[in-house]
């Protein structure tokens, strides 16, 4: 199973834009420099009053389908 690690620092108000449909995808650069895109809804459980902040590891299947997310640090 492949995984991607990256850091996010998205303020709460900015992250809420995905609810209105204006930002339904998160595009991130991984630690290896790859540009990957994930549905913003997958990160909803990690949002706090500070926003979406921390280091994350996203696992994908062999056919590049989303499997799970782990928060590494806050």
C-alpha positions as CSV (number, residue, x, y, z in Angstrom):
1,X,0.0,0.0,0.0
2,X,1.3,3.4,-0.9
3,X,1.2,6.4,1.3
4,X,1.9,10.2,1.1
5,X,3.0,12.4,4.0
6,X,2.6,16.2,4.1
7,X,1.9,19.1,6.3
8,X,-1.3,21.3,6.3
9,X,-2.0,24.6,7.8
10,X,-5.4,25.7,6.6
11,X,-7.4,28.2,8.7
12,X,-10.8,27.2,9.9
13,X,-12.7,29.8,7.7
14,X,-10.8,28.8,4.6
15,X,-11.5,25.1,5.1
16,X,-15.2,25.8,5.5
17,X,-15.3,26.9,1.9
18,X,-15.6,23.2,0.9
19,X,-19.1,23.1,2.4
20,X,-20.3,25.7,0.0
21,X,-18.8,23.7,-2.9
22,X,-16.1,26.3,-3.8
23,X,-13.3,24.1,-2.6
24,X,-14.3,20.5,-2.7
25,X,-10.7,19.2,-3.2
26,X,-7.5,19.6,-1.3
27,X,-4.4,19.8,-3.5
28,X,-1.2,19.3,-1.5
29,X,2.5,18.8,-2.2
30,X,3.9,15.7,-0.5
31,X,7.2,15.6,1.3
32,X,8.6,14.0,-1.9
33,X,7.4,16.9,-4.0
34,X,4.5,15.1,-5.6
35,X,1.3,17.0,-6.2
36,X,-1.8,15.0,-5.0
37,X,-5.5,15.8,-4.7
38,X,-7.9,14.5,-2.1
39,X,-11.6,15.2,-1.4
40,X,-11.8,17.8,1.4
41,X,-14.5,15.9,3.1
42,X,-12.0,13.1,4.0
43,X,-10.3,15.6,6.3
44,X,-13.4,16.8,8.1
45,X,-12.7,14.8,11.3
46,X,-9.3,16.5,11.7
47,X,-10.6,20.1,11.6
48,X,-10.4,22.1,14.9
49,X,-11.2,25.7,15.8
50,X,-7.7,26.4,14.5
51,X,-8.4,24.8,11.2
52,X,-6.8,21.9,9.5
53,X,-3.3,21.9,11.0
54,X,-0.7,19.2,11.3
55,X,1.3,16.5,9.6
56,X,-0.7,13.8,7.9
57,X,-0.2,10.4,6.2
58,X,-2.7,9.3,3.6
59,X,-2.8,5.7,2.4
60,X,-4.0,4.7,-1.0
61,X,-4.6,1.3,-2.5
62,X,-2.6,-0.2,-5.4
63,X,-5.1,1.4,-7.8
64,X,-4.6,4.8,-6.1
65,X,-8.0,4.8,-4.3
66,X,-8.2,6.4,-0.9
67,X,-7.8,4.0,2.0
68,X,-7.3,6.1,5.2
69,X,-5.7,9.1,6.8
70,X,-3.5,9.3,9.9
71,X,-2.6,12.5,11.7
72,X,1.1,12.3,12.6
73,X,1.3,15.5,14.7
74,X,-0.8,18.6,15.5
